[in-house]
Amino acid sequence: MKPLSIALFLAASCAWAQMPPASTSAEKSETPDLRPRIYDLAGVLGNEGFKFRDGAWSGSLQGAKPQRLSVNLFAGNQYWFCGATSASGETPNIVLRDPSGQPAEMIRFDKAGIAAAGVTAATTGRYVLEIKGSSPGTRDFCLLYLFK
Amino acid sequence: MKLFQPIFFCLLLFVARPGLAQSNEKEGQQIEVLTVPSPAEFFAALDKIGKPDWAAFYRDPIPTIYQARALSAVNLGTLVTDGYLAVEAQDGQQVKNTGKDIITLARALGVGEHVLARGKSISDFADRNDWSALKEELDATTNEVRLAMAAQRDEGLATMITAGAWLRALQVGSRAAEMSGEAKADELISQAYLIAYLREDLDTLPETARNAPAVDHVRKTLTRVEEGIKTGGGETPDSTRAARVGKITAEFVASAAAKQK
């Protein structure tokens, strides 16, 4: 996956993407528009040949309790998972567990309020994706992923 | 970002789709099913193993008129996979032909004009040999047809489209895996979880819809594919997974597309 080049590319591209800062008011944090932030990042990956998988997922996080998503991945494909939460300054943690339940080794890119994690699937099958944060209370999150 | 603009609004629509994620419990943890992967993702993985001659998997044009809406839906799904196949083969004319048939079947299912307009986009991208945009456009078209089915409270038809797409994808993938002879390719056919998910989705339909001949045919085929993936189903236990799944799916795809009398 060329981890260093991808990470550098993402870092440079995020500056280019001019992501909006995390919400600064309580009112905004109630109704954040998270999608443009992760679409900006995902768009950068798209320029690297990654394709959106067919949707995004959004919901709410409560405290440090993770949300878990089941995903089918194909051996040999490269994947990037991009997520953001509405909590000011919170960077979500993205973990992928392989079909045997072990955490997969991932390339990570974090910036305040947004995170991306990349992996090349070693086996075909059902993986479980976890997204969690460190902030207290309930806040929104949005996640999408791409493949190549 | 401009690469994504044609599909951006479609993605936003899809994000809003109710019921995208369905939950189930496993080991005391709440796990959400995010979404079903597209055949393009499957083909991308196959392409890394052996660069198949994708054009070798074309089939003859199929009828675009069916009496049962469920049969139209499942055949629309198989055509979507044919579209991805033509994109992999970088065959613009085949993409246009398939796109036209997709739109014809979508029209038969009563989708809105805004979806039908995608037929022109497919044709335009094919003329420009823009394979990347074509994959996105096929995704977008499929998703919009599925959304239209959901809006018509025909979620069962949306699942039939997905099932048709995957049964055709497994037919093509199985043949490609057999031809490559690679164990890794055979492993890619192992989609028991996905197939079970689709079958269970159809199992939850109201009894009348569930027992409609076309739906029943798909449910039984999905069950056979699950068995073929896991054990060989006792039919030809010594054959490869790809051979077993290929046989079952080829029978289904041919039968579903057969001209009605």
Interface residues (C-beta under 8 A of the other chain):
Chain A: A17 R35 Y39 D40 A42 G43 G46 N47 G49 K51 F52 R53 D54 G55 A56 W57 S58 G59 Q67 R68 L69 S70 V71 N72 F74 A75 G76 N77 T123 T124 G125 R126 V128 L129 C142 F147 K148
Chain B: M1 L3 F4 I7 F8 L11 L12 F14 V15 R17 L20 A21 Q29 Q30 I31 E32 V33 L34 T35 V36 P37 S38 A40 E41 F42 A44 A45 K48 I49 S132 K135 E136 D139 T142 N143 K184 E187 L188 S190 Q191 Y193 L194
